[in-house]
């Protein structure tokens, strides 16, 4: 198994600290950076179905970060990629819940 994300990306750590400190002005840029880093990591395992649960975890995280950035269509695609793998049941349930939440947001955008 590949050695993927031994620790949280630095941009995600910085975003968490900024939220705790109430520094909203820098959060958006860091959220976008964190999303792009997690998406890149997830896509690097797109076809590596033998690398579970790392593969689906990365797609779940990337989809969640896409939602934080209000990139709902991108979040939907990433969650679907995670569901296309073979994650453990708990992670599968988390991805399904996330997918439903994303679709609700997409529906609200269209309405």
KOLTOR-511761 format. One line per 8 residues: their letters; for each residue x, y, z of C-alpha. Coordinates in nm, 2 decimals. Example, Ala and Ser with C-alpha at 12.3 -4.5 7.8 and 13.67 -1.06 7.14 Angstrom:
<nodes>
as	1.23:-0.45:0.78; 1.37:-0.11:0.71
</nodes>
This chain:
<nodes>
xxxxxxxx	0.00:0.00:0.00; 0.13:0.35:-0.09; 0.22:0.59:0.19; -0.05:0.85:0.15; -0.10:1.15:0.38; 0.07:1.04:0.70; -0.05:1.37:0.84; -0.30:1.64:0.75
xxxxxxxx	-0.19:1.88:0.47; -0.04:2.20:0.61; -0.30:2.42:0.44; -0.58:2.23:0.62; -0.40:2.27:0.95; -0.36:2.64:0.88; -0.73:2.67:0.79; -0.84:2.51:1.12
xxxxxxxx	-0.61:2.74:1.32; -0.75:3.05:1.14; -1.11:2.94:1.20; -1.03:2.90:1.57; -0.87:3.25:1.58; -1.16:3.40:1.39; -0.95:3.51:1.10; -1.20:3.47:0.82
xxxxxxxx	-1.02:3.68:0.57; -0.75:3.42:0.50; -0.97:3.11:0.53; -1.11:3.12:0.18; -0.77:3.11:0.00; -0.64:2.83:0.23; -0.96:2.63:0.19; -0.92:2.65:-0.19
xxxxxxxx	-0.56:2.54:-0.16; -0.65:2.25:0.08; -0.92:2.14:-0.16; -0.68:2.14:-0.46; -0.42:1.95:-0.27; -0.67:1.69:-0.15; -0.83:1.66:-0.50; -0.49:1.61:-0.65
xxxxxxxx	-0.40:1.33:-0.40; -0.74:1.17:-0.46; -0.71:1.18:-0.83; -0.37:1.02:-0.81; -0.55:0.71:-0.67; -0.85:0.73:-0.91; -0.79:0.38:-1.06; -0.61:0.23:-0.77
xxxxxxxx	-0.90:0.03:-0.63; -0.67:-0.19:-0.43; -0.56:0.10:-0.21; -0.86:0.12:0.01; -0.95:0.28:0.24; -0.70:0.55:0.15; -0.85:0.60:-0.19; -1.21:0.66:-0.08
xxxxxxxx	-1.09:0.86:0.22; -0.91:1.10:0.00; -1.22:1.14:-0.23; -1.44:1.19:0.07; -1.21:1.46:0.21; -1.18:1.63:-0.13; -1.56:1.63:-0.17; -1.60:1.78:0.17
xxxxxxxx	-1.35:2.05:0.10; -1.51:2.12:-0.23; -1.84:2.18:-0.05; -1.66:2.42:0.19; -1.55:2.61:-0.12; -1.91:2.60:-0.26; -1.79:2.39:-0.55; -2.09:2.16:-0.53
xxxxxxxx	-2.08:2.01:-0.88; -1.71:1.92:-0.82; -1.80:1.78:-0.48; -2.06:1.56:-0.64; -1.81:1.41:-0.89; -1.55:1.35:-0.61; -1.80:1.18:-0.39; -1.91:0.96:-0.68
xxxxxxxx	-1.55:0.86:-0.74; -1.52:0.76:-0.38; -1.83:0.55:-0.40; -1.70:0.39:-0.72; -1.43:0.22:-0.51; -1.46:-0.05:-0.25; -1.45:0.14:0.08; -1.53:-0.02:0.42
xxxxxxxx	-1.89:0.00:0.51; -1.86:0.30:0.75; -1.67:0.50:0.49; -1.93:0.40:0.23; -2.21:0.53:0.45; -2.02:0.86:0.50; -1.98:0.90:0.13; -2.35:0.83:0.07
xxxxxxxx	-2.45:1.08:0.33; -2.21:1.34:0.18; -2.34:1.27:-0.17; -2.70:1.33:-0.05; -2.60:1.65:0.12; -2.42:1.77:-0.20; -2.72:1.69:-0.41; -2.95:1.88:-0.17
xxxxxxx	-2.71:2.19:-0.21; -2.71:2.15:-0.59; -3.09:2.14:-0.59; -3.11:2.45:-0.37; -2.87:2.63:-0.62; -3.10:2.55:-0.91; -3.42:2.64:-0.73
</nodes>
